[in-house]
Amino acid sequence: MNTDTFLARYLIETPLPPEQVAEAIAGEQSCGTFTRVAGETDELRERARATVERIRELDSAPQPSLSNALLERRGVRGPWRRAQVDIRFPIANIGANLPTLAACVTGNLFDLGEVTGLRLESLELPAHYRRRFDAPALGIAGTRLRTSVDQGALVGTIIKPSVGLRTPDIVRLVETLCRAGVDFIKDDEVCADPAHSPLDERIPAVMAVIRDHEQRSGKHVMFAFNISDETDAMKRHADLVEREGGSCVMVSQNWAGYSALQTLRRHTGLALHAHRNGYGALSRHPLLGISVSAYQTLWRLTGADHIHVHGLEGKFAQPDTEVREAIAHCLRSLDDQSDDRVLPVVSSGQWAGTVPATWEAAGGTDVLFMAGGGILAHPDGAQAGVLSLRQAWEAAGQGQDLQDKAATCPELAHALDFFGPKMA
């Protein structure tokens, strides 16, 4: 690999020659524009211009994936050629500047007049370049250590109802969940600092329960407080979590932004739980946006410790292939000299029945398995919900069918009977 550059791979659709479009992308995202200007000397282009490394043409499409006013105005028609394009960018153009890196590999590309589809598929960064950005503070190993979960999947849940509970209600629920045996609890992404349970009130109240449980049981339950806000407010609330003995904060990454997470990472040693809500707007169209691999590469440079990946066989629209790709990416180091893996957070319609697919996707138990209704709606209560998940994970690790395991595990049996028909 050329260590002075990094590689971005795109999927494009265009009625024009793919070679022409690839050169337009390389120029637009480095030192060029639609025409060569006086200051664009050969020496400058040699130093600063992105270069097309490879073009692999794919099957054409009979119709354009997206409308394009420029092509329509010029009367350009298909066929709509698709191609995979690899482009190398000089690192010197960007430095360790994450917002500019994101702008470089995406920026105006989605608006290019030459394309009727464009998607950033992947990013390959030299290890030395990755190390110029932030790394996780806890990551997988640190999260396991803080929660005393040496082996097995971490089992977590979400405060439900998502919003509307007052602080005393949340406190009672946290008490129930701690007694139920969860490893992790988080606020919902829509509940950050509401009037009915402001963070300045909620953090001390919840942490009093967490501390009391830890003193009695020796078990620290990690609670991810949703501190999504403007940057100074997030720093202030992270400080309060630290003072109260907490270990984790959650941020809606797409809406807070790269810089906010970087600032928070450098401000606190708490685990950063990155929630990707809104990612569907960037990914659901196959010829527009950012693939999960490229998306996670960029966000991992913020130093996040946990990243949401949605769930297998879950309630959202993403195919299981994307969820498996997201899990695998989290569990792969971007740095060949240190462990910068992040903990994949499997969430969305998860229950005991989705454990085997998750175990297979992760190749083991290095996941945070989040179940809201799968725990809280279990017919025998939250403790039985947690037990049903742990029983399912034990069965998956032993290669045992869930129905066979359920023959001696009533909590799992009741989960299969109750949730199975609802999720079919």
HELIX and SHEET records of a PDB file:
HELIX    1   1 PRO A   18  GLU A   28  1                                  11    
HELIX    2   2 ASP A   42  ALA A   48  1                                   7    
HELIX    3   3 ALA A   69  ARG A   73  1                                   5    
HELIX    4   4 ILE A   91  ASN A   93  5                                   3    
HELIX    5   5 LEU A   98  VAL A  105  1                                   8    
HELIX    6   6 GLY A  107  ASP A  111  5                                   5    
HELIX    7   7 ALA A  127  ARG A  130  1                                   4    
HELIX    8   8 GLY A  139  THR A  147  1                                   9    
HELIX    9   9 THR A  167  ALA A  180  1                                  14    
HELIX   10  10 LEU A  199  SER A  217  1                                  19    
HELIX   11  11 THR A  231  ARG A  243  1                                  13    
HELIX   12  12 GLN A  253  ALA A  256  1                                   4    
HELIX   13  13 TYR A  258  HIS A  267  1                                  10    
HELIX   14  14 GLY A  280  SER A  283  1                                   4    
HELIX   15  15 VAL A  292  ARG A  300  1                                   9    
HELIX   16  16 ASP A  320  CYS A  330  1                                  11    
HELIX   17  17 ALA A  352  THR A  354  5                                   3    
HELIX   18  18 VAL A  355  ALA A  362  1                                   8    
HELIX   19  19 GLY A  373  LEU A  376  1                                   4    
HELIX   20  20 ALA A  382  GLY A  397  1                                  16    
HELIX   21  21 LEU A  402  ALA A  406  1                                   5    
HELIX   22  22 PRO A  410  MET A  423  1                                  14    
SHEET    1   A 5 THR A  51  GLU A  57  0                                        
SHEET    2   A 5 ARG A  81  PRO A  90 -1                                        
SHEET    3   A 5 THR A   5  THR A  14 -1                                        
SHEET    4   A 5 GLY A 117  GLU A 124 -1                                        
SHEET    5   A 5 LEU A 288  ILE A 290  1                                        
SHEET    1   B 9 LEU A 154  ILE A 158  0                                        
SHEET    2   B 9 PHE A 184  LYS A 186  1                                        
SHEET    3   B 9 MET A 222  ASN A 226  1                                        
SHEET    4   B 9 CYS A 248  SER A 252  1                                        
SHEET    5   B 9 ALA A 271  HIS A 275  1                                        
SHEET    6   B 9 HIS A 306  HIS A 308  1                                        
SHEET    7   B 9 LEU A 343  VAL A 346  1                                        
SHEET    8   B 9 LEU A 368  MET A 370  1                                        
SHEET    9   B 9 LEU A 154  ILE A 158  1                                        
END                                                                             
